[in-house]
Amino acid sequence: MSKKPRVLFISQEMYPYLPDSKISKTIRNLTQGTQESGKEIRTFIPRYGCINERRHQLHEVIRLSGMNIIINDTDHPLIIKVASLPAARMQVYFIDNEEFFQRKHVHHGANGKFFEDNDERAIFFCRGVIETVKKLGWQPDIIHCHGWMTSLVPAYIKKAYADEPMFANAKVVFSAYNDAFEKPFDKSFVNKAVINGVSATDLKAGKEATHSALNKLAIQYSDGVIIGEEGVSADIHKFIKTSGKPTVTFADENTYIQEFNNFYQAVLEESEVVA
């Protein structure tokens, strides 16, 4: 572990770039609190089209952009943008792609329907973050994933990138939220998510492509689990309990930042979990 612990935050939402929600406010406060505790951090979220680039002063990071992510035999250009939160002296990285993230809504269209390509958007986001961190040359000790859109990261880190010096010793923490969606992903989700080092069998926990299945897949490959809010389904609770993974429940608004940082330390000190 590096002298100054490094925490990589990956979240599907963050305030003030997106509206106030349990995930967006948790990640906003947790990132700042973790940095102020003496750790080095990096934070990644998707660059949804509803994020006002002018107001938040996003700009493209040319040296990190330019990679292509191949999903279902189609090349998708990866664009990396960054913005600063001056009050917190923090930078936030945004994963962008014209096809996936230019629309003016997050996960549901103006008609309220869940986007048909949310599966590919999630795959692109997860792979895009990992490849960008690798390109940055920034080696995290803890990777903390927030929400279903990050659910592939633990499997990718533990399987496809297990021998990469950048990620070989990283511990993964997954926060489960009451962020359910009703319609499952396309049945081909697992096959689309396969990459070198990760087979469809490795991803079988996510085969049903439901919200519950995605959470189970993330939990399976994580070293620690956080129940991020009330309302997380009984099915997910049961899976967490059965998994035997170290777990903490988000309970106190005033103390969770310290509790989570204590949890990071406990996970780092645990022997490596084998999925």
C-alpha positions, -999 to +999 in steps of 0.1 A: +000+000+000+012+035-008+023+057+021-007+080+015-037+057+010-054+062-024-092+058-028-108+056-063-145+066-062-167+054-090-203+065-089-233+067-112-243+101-097-227+131-078-241+163-065-240+192-076-237+178-112-269+158-108-299+164-085-298+157-048-302+119-041-289+095-016-261+084-039-252+119-053-250+135-018-232+106-002-205+106-029-202+144-028-196+144+010-176+112+012-151+122-014-143+155+003-143+140+038-120+112+026-096+137+011-096+158+042-088+127+063-054+126+045-061+102+017-055+108-020-086+104-041-099+103-077-136+105-085-153+093-117-190+097-129-207+095-163-210+128-182-248+127-187-262+152-212-281+170-185-249+181-168-243+217-177-208+219-190-206+257-190-219+261-155-197+235-141-167+244-163-160+209-177-132+206-202-118+177-221-085+161-210-070+154-244-041+133-231-066+108-216-092+108-244-089+090-277-092+054-266-119+032-281-141+008-260-154-021-281-188-034-271-207-060-291-182-055-320-188-018-322-161+008-314-171+036-290-147+065-286-139+074-250-138+111-241-125+122-207-136+155-192-127+171-158-142+198-136-131+212-102-151+218-070-132+248-057-148+248-023-135+212-018-103+216-038-113+184-057-113+174-093-140+151-108-135+131-139-163+125-164-166+095-187-182+107-220-193+093-253-215+110-279-238+080-284-242+070-248-241+103-228-253+132-250-290+127-243-306+151-218-317+124-193-299+101-169-313+065-171-349+071-182-362+091-212-387+119-211-414+093-215-402+076-183-389+045-200-356+029-190-331+034-218-327+002-239-290+006-240-284+012-203-266-021-203-240-009-229-238+025-211-229+007-179-203-015-196-187+015-213-186+035-181-170+007-160-144-002-187-138+035-194-130+043-158-106+014-154-087+022-186-085+059-178-071+052-143-046+029-159-036+056-184-033+081-155-008+057-139-026+062-106-026+031-084-056+029-060-056+010-027-094+011-024-119+012-052-153+022-039-182+016-063-216+033-059-247+020-075-257-006-101-240+012-130-207+004-114-215-033-109-191-047-134-160-030-119-154-056-091-154-085-116-132-067-141-107-057-114-105-091-098-104-111-131-093-091-161-069-068-143-058-091-115-023-093-128-020-056-137+005-039-113-019-009-112-047-030-097-032-062-084-034-051-047-065-030-049-094-038-026-129-032-039-158-019-018-194-019-033-222+003-020-257-011-026-285+015-029-323+015-033-318+025-069-338-003-085-350-003-121-380-024-132-371-037-166-341-061-168-313-054-193-312-072-226-306-109-222-273-106-241-259-083-213-234-109-199-221-117-234-216-080-242-198-075-209-172-103-216-137-091-220-103-107-221-099-124-187-136-123-179-159-151-193-196-154-193-193-180-166-175-154-144-204-131-148-232-157-143-245-140-111-256-111-134-271-134-160-307-123-153-296-087-158-320-074-131-311-048-105-308-075-079-286-096-102-262-067-109-258-060-072-251-097-065-225-097-093-208-067-077-209-081-042-195-115-053-163-099-064-160-072-038-139-073-006-164-054+014-200-042+011-218-011+023-256-010+026-259+026+014-294+034+024-327+020+037-349+002+012-323-021-003-342-052-012-344-083+011-330-104-017-298-083-018-296-082+020-298-120+020-271-124-006-248-100+014-253-121+045-247-154+027-216-140+011-199-135+044-182-104+031-173-076+057-203-053+057-213-020+072-247-002+072-250+035+064-269+047+095-257+080+108-255+111+086-230+127+110-205+098+113-206+078+081-175+094+065-154+083+095-171+049+096-165+043+059-128+054+062-124+030+091-140+003+070-115+010+042-087+004+066-103-028+079-108-041+043-072-033+035-060-053+065-082-083+056-066-111+037-076-110+001-110-124-007-111-150-034-144-149-054 
